[in-house]
Amino acid sequence: IVDGVTYDSVGDPEYETPGTPTITTCVPLHHAGHPVLIQWSFVSGPVTGYILEVKPYYTGAGVLVDGWKLIYVGTSLQYIYHVYNIPLLTFRVCAFIGNTAGPWSSEVQTYWP
């Protein structure tokens, strides 16, 4: 422990595991570009930021992948994701402190009509 920070055997700081945010809003906005508004709850404590993922997604080559894709890392509690030709989307979010991510939220789905 140095200045109140605990380090692991390789010299990286160890952080406590943050709590789990909850996705509170996940709705299509029905505007050009097919945006979906995703909002999540604040996690108390020394949280560095949040990670938001979506599935499925299209690759740059136009291949549909049924897996998770990172779409946002930052401190905001909301994100607008633009959808193209995917009617059913699933989102999840987690909080992180340094290099330690907390548990993923429950998955939330939305339909783009």
Residue frames as a rotation matrix with the C-alpha (Angstrom) as fourth column:
ILE 1
0.590 0.807 0.000 0.00
0.807 -0.590 0.000 0.00
0.000 0.000 -1.000 0.00
VAL 2
-0.666 -0.746 -0.016 1.42
0.741 -0.664 0.096 3.36
-0.082 0.052 0.995 -1.08
ASP 3
-0.953 0.303 -0.021 -0.46
-0.302 -0.953 -0.029 6.58
-0.029 -0.021 0.999 -0.30
GLY 4
-0.286 0.903 0.322 -3.59
-0.564 0.113 -0.818 4.55
-0.775 -0.415 0.477 0.42
VAL 5
0.445 0.388 -0.807 -3.48
-0.891 0.282 -0.356 2.62
0.089 0.877 0.471 -2.89
THR 6
0.260 -0.304 0.917 -3.03
-0.264 0.891 0.370 -1.16
-0.929 -0.338 0.151 -2.93
TYR 7
0.054 -0.337 -0.940 -0.99
-0.998 -0.049 -0.040 -2.66
-0.032 0.940 -0.339 -5.77
ASP 8
0.956 0.273 0.109 -1.03
-0.264 0.960 -0.091 -6.19
-0.129 0.058 0.990 -7.18
SER 9
0.508 -0.796 0.329 2.02
0.349 0.540 0.766 -8.41
-0.787 -0.274 0.552 -7.74
VAL 10
0.135 -0.446 0.885 2.77
0.988 -0.004 -0.152 -6.78
0.072 0.895 0.440 -11.12
GLY 11
-0.769 -0.486 -0.416 2.59
0.560 -0.826 -0.070 -3.25
-0.309 -0.287 0.907 -9.76
ASP 12
-0.574 0.656 0.490 -0.86
0.193 -0.473 0.859 -2.30
0.796 0.588 0.145 -11.10
PRO 13
-0.797 0.336 0.503 -3.24
-0.604 -0.451 -0.657 -0.52
0.006 -0.827 0.563 -8.72
GLU 14
-0.745 0.630 -0.221 -6.09
0.613 0.776 0.147 -2.65
0.264 -0.026 -0.964 -7.37
TYR 15
-0.752 0.572 0.327 -9.50
-0.565 -0.815 0.126 -1.03
0.339 -0.090 0.937 -7.32
GLU 16
-0.597 0.665 0.449 -12.70
-0.119 0.480 -0.869 -2.01
-0.794 -0.572 -0.207 -5.58
THR 17
-0.775 0.408 0.482 -15.40
0.626 0.388 0.677 -3.45
0.089 0.826 -0.556 -7.85
PRO 18
-0.882 0.471 0.020 -18.00
-0.471 -0.880 -0.067 -0.78
-0.014 -0.069 0.998 -8.69
GLY 19
-0.325 0.871 0.367 -21.74
-0.106 0.353 -0.930 -1.32
-0.940 -0.341 -0.023 -8.37
THR 20
-0.674 0.178 0.717 -24.05
0.699 0.465 0.543 -2.22
-0.237 0.867 -0.438 -11.24
PRO 21
-0.800 0.445 -0.402 -25.93
-0.481 -0.876 -0.013 0.47
-0.358 0.183 0.915 -13.17
THR 22
-0.237 0.812 0.533 -29.49
0.554 0.564 -0.613 -0.09
-0.798 0.150 -0.583 -14.38
ILE 23
-0.936 0.046 0.348 -30.64
0.293 -0.448 0.845 0.87
0.195 0.893 0.406 -17.87
THR 24
-0.550 0.730 -0.405 -33.57
0.262 -0.310 -0.914 3.19
-0.793 -0.609 -0.021 -17.21
THR 25
0.446 0.652 -0.613 -34.45
-0.433 -0.442 -0.785 4.26
-0.783 0.616 0.085 -20.77
CYS 26
-0.729 -0.592 0.343 -34.04
0.064 0.440 0.896 2.47
-0.682 0.675 -0.283 -24.08
VAL 27
0.305 0.950 0.068 -36.32
0.364 -0.050 -0.930 3.96
-0.880 0.308 -0.361 -26.74
PRO 28
-0.359 -0.298 0.885 -36.27
0.933 -0.118 0.339 4.67
0.004 0.947 0.321 -30.49
LEU 29
-0.501 0.098 -0.860 -36.52
0.257 -0.932 -0.256 8.41
-0.826 -0.349 0.442 -31.12
HIS 30
0.260 0.676 0.689 -38.15
0.839 0.195 -0.507 8.14
-0.477 0.710 -0.517 -34.59
HIS 31
0.571 -0.212 -0.793 -35.90
-0.385 -0.922 -0.031 10.70
-0.725 0.323 -0.608 -36.26
ALA 32
0.820 -0.376 -0.431 -33.66
-0.391 0.181 -0.902 10.53
0.418 0.909 0.001 -39.32
GLY 33
-0.223 -0.974 -0.046 -30.72
-0.722 0.197 -0.663 8.22
0.654 -0.115 -0.747 -38.73
HIS 34
0.471 0.565 -0.677 -32.84
-0.023 0.775 0.631 5.90
0.882 -0.282 0.378 -36.55
PRO 35
-0.513 -0.722 0.464 -31.45
-0.485 -0.203 -0.851 6.97
0.708 -0.662 -0.246 -33.16
VAL 36
0.430 0.535 -0.727 -32.07
0.449 0.573 0.686 5.00
0.784 -0.621 0.006 -29.97
LEU 37
0.087 -0.336 0.938 -31.72
-0.689 -0.700 -0.187 6.81
0.719 -0.630 -0.292 -26.64
ILE 38
0.312 -0.088 -0.946 -30.13
0.554 0.826 0.106 4.71
0.772 -0.557 0.307 -23.88
GLN 39
0.090 -0.259 0.962 -29.89
-0.674 -0.726 -0.132 6.09
0.733 -0.637 -0.240 -20.32
TRP 40
0.138 -0.100 -0.985 -28.65
0.507 0.862 -0.017 4.40
0.851 -0.497 0.170 -17.16
SER 41
0.948 0.313 -0.054 -28.45
0.176 -0.377 0.909 5.04
0.264 -0.872 -0.413 -13.45
PHE 42
0.268 -0.838 0.475 -25.56
-0.704 -0.507 -0.498 6.66
0.658 -0.201 -0.725 -11.60
VAL 43
0.550 -0.218 -0.806 -23.34
0.538 0.831 0.142 4.30
0.639 -0.512 0.575 -9.60
SER 44
0.911 -0.182 0.371 -22.11
-0.379 -0.727 0.572 5.84
0.166 -0.662 -0.731 -6.35
GLY 45
0.640 -0.759 0.121 -18.50
0.418 0.476 0.774 5.66
-0.645 -0.445 0.622 -5.28
PRO 46
0.008 -0.755 -0.655 -15.26
-0.386 -0.607 0.695 6.49
-0.922 0.247 -0.296 -7.07
VAL 47
0.485 0.257 0.836 -16.48
0.569 0.633 -0.525 5.39
-0.664 0.731 0.160 -10.53
THR 48
-0.603 -0.758 -0.248 -14.20
0.191 -0.440 0.878 6.33
-0.774 0.482 0.410 -13.44
GLY 49
-0.566 0.437 -0.700 -16.90
-0.810 -0.456 0.370 5.84
-0.158 0.776 0.611 -16.09
TYR 50
0.237 0.772 0.589 -19.29
-0.369 0.633 -0.681 3.52
-0.899 -0.056 0.435 -17.91
ILE 51
-0.892 -0.432 -0.130 -19.04
-0.315 0.392 0.864 1.02
-0.323 0.812 -0.486 -20.75
LEU 52
0.181 0.983 -0.018 -22.02
-0.581 0.092 -0.809 0.47
-0.793 0.157 0.588 -23.08
GLU 53
-0.893 -0.431 0.126 -22.34
-0.181 0.603 0.777 -2.45
-0.411 0.671 -0.617 -25.51
VAL 54
0.147 0.927 -0.346 -24.87
-0.856 -0.056 -0.514 -3.46
-0.496 0.371 0.785 -28.16
LYS 55
-0.895 -0.324 0.307 -25.70
-0.080 0.793 0.604 -6.62
-0.439 0.516 -0.735 -30.07
PRO 56
0.323 -0.670 0.668 -26.08
0.858 0.506 0.092 -7.51
-0.400 0.544 0.738 -32.87
TYR 57
0.343 -0.273 -0.899 -24.08
-0.272 -0.945 0.183 -5.15
-0.899 0.181 -0.399 -35.05
TYR 58
0.969 -0.080 0.232 -22.80
0.245 0.253 -0.936 -4.80
0.016 0.964 0.265 -38.61
THR 59
0.072 -0.993 -0.090 -19.09
0.684 -0.017 0.730 -4.89
-0.726 -0.114 0.678 -39.41
GLY 60
-0.147 -0.234 -0.961 -17.57
-0.408 -0.871 0.274 -2.35
-0.901 0.432 0.032 -41.78
ALA 61
-0.960 -0.230 -0.162 -17.90
-0.249 0.423 0.872 -5.01
-0.132 0.877 -0.463 -44.50
GLY 62
-0.292 0.941 -0.172 -21.65
-0.900 -0.209 0.382 -5.26
0.323 0.267 0.908 -43.92
VAL 63
-0.443 0.100 -0.891 -21.64
0.118 0.992 0.052 -8.61
0.889 -0.082 -0.451 -42.09
LEU 64
0.408 0.669 0.622 -24.20
-0.639 -0.277 0.717 -8.97
0.652 -0.690 0.314 -39.29
VAL 65
-0.600 -0.671 -0.436 -22.52
-0.046 0.573 -0.818 -10.25
0.798 -0.471 -0.374 -36.10
ASP 66
0.588 0.807 -0.050 -24.58
-0.065 0.109 0.992 -11.72
0.806 -0.580 0.117 -33.25
GLY 67
0.017 -0.647 -0.762 -22.16
0.939 0.271 -0.210 -10.65
0.342 -0.712 0.613 -30.53
TRP 68
0.677 0.228 -0.700 -21.39
0.592 -0.735 0.332 -7.69
-0.439 -0.639 -0.632 -28.27
LYS 69
0.016 -0.651 0.759 -19.81
0.780 -0.466 -0.417 -4.50
0.625 0.599 0.500 -29.63
LEU 70
-0.276 -0.219 -0.936 -18.41
0.803 -0.588 -0.099 -1.69
-0.529 -0.779 0.338 -27.49
ILE 71
0.164 0.389 0.907 -20.19
0.849 -0.523 0.071 1.53
0.502 0.759 -0.416 -28.49
TYR 72
0.549 0.031 0.835 -19.41
-0.202 -0.965 0.168 3.94
0.811 -0.261 -0.524 -25.65
VAL 73
0.064 -0.516 -0.854 -16.86
0.960 0.265 -0.088 4.53
0.272 -0.815 0.513 -22.88
GLY 74
-0.507 -0.253 0.824 -17.16
0.132 -0.967 -0.216 7.68
0.851 0.000 0.524 -20.80
THR 75
-0.967 0.029 -0.252 -18.74
0.247 -0.131 -0.960 9.46
-0.061 -0.991 0.120 -17.87
SER 76
-0.600 0.800 -0.010 -22.13
-0.742 -0.552 0.381 10.37
0.299 0.237 0.924 -19.34
LEU 77
-0.657 0.484 0.579 -25.29
-0.156 0.664 -0.732 8.59
-0.738 -0.571 -0.360 -18.16
GLN 78
0.542 0.829 0.137 -26.77
-0.028 0.182 -0.983 8.48
-0.840 0.529 0.122 -21.65
TYR 79
-0.711 -0.703 -0.026 -25.88
-0.090 0.055 0.994 7.70
-0.697 0.709 -0.103 -25.24
ILE 80
0.466 0.804 -0.369 -27.64
-0.562 -0.054 -0.826 7.95
-0.684 0.592 0.427 -28.60
TYR 81
-0.549 -0.591 0.591 -26.98
0.018 0.698 0.716 5.00
-0.835 0.404 -0.373 -30.88
HIS 82
-0.028 0.502 -0.865 -27.86
-0.917 -0.358 -0.178 5.17
-0.398 0.788 0.470 -34.58
VAL 83
-0.175 0.133 0.975 -29.37
-0.027 0.990 -0.140 1.98
-0.984 -0.051 -0.170 -36.01
TYR 84
-0.220 0.121 -0.968 -29.38
-0.961 -0.199 0.194 0.73
-0.170 0.972 0.160 -39.58
ASN 85
0.085 0.376 -0.923 -31.40
-0.722 0.662 0.204 -2.33
0.687 0.649 0.327 -40.67
ILE 86
-0.816 -0.210 -0.539 -31.46
0.196 0.777 -0.599 -4.11
0.544 -0.594 -0.592 -37.29
PRO 87
0.018 0.945 0.326 -35.00
-0.160 -0.319 0.934 -4.28
0.987 -0.069 0.146 -35.92
LEU 88
0.934 0.304 -0.191 -34.16
0.110 0.262 0.959 -5.81
0.341 -0.916 0.211 -32.49
LEU 89
-0.006 -0.960 0.282 -31.25
-0.207 -0.274 -0.939 -4.46
0.978 -0.064 -0.197 -30.43
THR 90
0.771 0.128 -0.623 -29.95
0.545 0.374 0.751 -5.52
0.329 -0.918 0.219 -27.01
PHE 91
0.209 -0.676 0.707 -27.93
-0.313 -0.731 -0.606 -3.19
0.926 -0.095 -0.365 -24.76
ARG 92
0.694 -0.064 -0.717 -25.98
0.682 0.377 0.627 -3.62
0.230 -0.924 0.306 -21.52
VAL 93
0.427 -0.535 0.729 -23.85
-0.315 -0.844 -0.434 -1.26
0.848 -0.044 -0.529 -19.42
CYS 94
0.523 -0.307 -0.795 -21.30
0.815 0.454 0.361 -1.57
0.250 -0.837 0.487 -16.63
ALA 95
0.931 -0.300 0.206 -19.36
-0.350 -0.895 0.276 0.86
0.102 -0.329 -0.939 -14.46
PHE 96
0.489 -0.820 -0.297 -15.58
0.673 0.571 -0.470 0.80
0.555 0.030 0.831 -14.08
ILE 97
0.919 -0.393 -0.020 -12.94
-0.266 -0.659 0.704 2.13
-0.290 -0.642 -0.710 -11.72
GLY 98
-0.083 -0.991 -0.104 -9.49
-0.733 -0.010 0.680 2.30
-0.675 0.133 -0.725 -13.30
ASN 99
-0.589 -0.174 -0.789 -9.02
-0.729 0.536 0.426 -1.07
0.349 0.826 -0.443 -15.01
THR 100
-0.948 0.304 0.091 -11.66
0.203 0.804 -0.559 -2.88
-0.243 -0.512 -0.824 -12.90
ALA 101
-0.593 0.802 -0.067 -15.11
-0.492 -0.295 0.819 -3.29
0.637 0.519 0.570 -14.45
GLY 102
-0.568 0.520 0.638 -18.16
-0.621 0.237 -0.747 -4.08
-0.540 -0.820 0.188 -12.38
PRO 103
-0.540 0.445 0.714 -20.93
0.478 0.861 -0.175 -6.53
-0.693 0.247 -0.678 -13.28
TRP 104
-0.926 0.303 0.224 -22.98
0.105 -0.363 0.926 -5.97
0.362 0.881 0.305 -16.43
SER 105
-0.545 0.830 0.116 -26.47
-0.730 -0.403 -0.552 -4.60
-0.412 -0.386 0.826 -16.04
SER 106
-0.055 0.649 0.759 -29.48
0.327 0.730 -0.600 -6.64
-0.943 0.215 -0.253 -17.00
GLU 107
-0.907 -0.244 0.343 -29.85
0.383 -0.141 0.913 -6.67
-0.175 0.959 0.221 -20.78
VAL 108
-0.064 0.880 -0.470 -32.51
0.008 -0.470 -0.882 -4.39
-0.998 -0.060 0.023 -22.25
GLN 109
-0.629 -0.093 0.772 -33.99
0.721 0.301 0.624 -4.76
-0.290 0.949 -0.122 -25.72
THR 110
-0.118 0.643 -0.757 -35.70
-0.265 -0.755 -0.600 -2.32
-0.957 0.130 0.259 -28.02
TYR 111
-0.015 0.235 0.972 -37.37
0.850 0.515 -0.111 -2.75
-0.526 0.825 -0.208 -31.40
TRP 112
-0.671 -0.113 -0.733 -36.87
-0.271 -0.883 0.384 -0.38
-0.690 0.456 0.562 -34.25
PRO 113
0.208 0.889 0.408 -40.18
0.159 0.381 -0.911 -0.58
-0.965 0.254 -0.062 -36.19
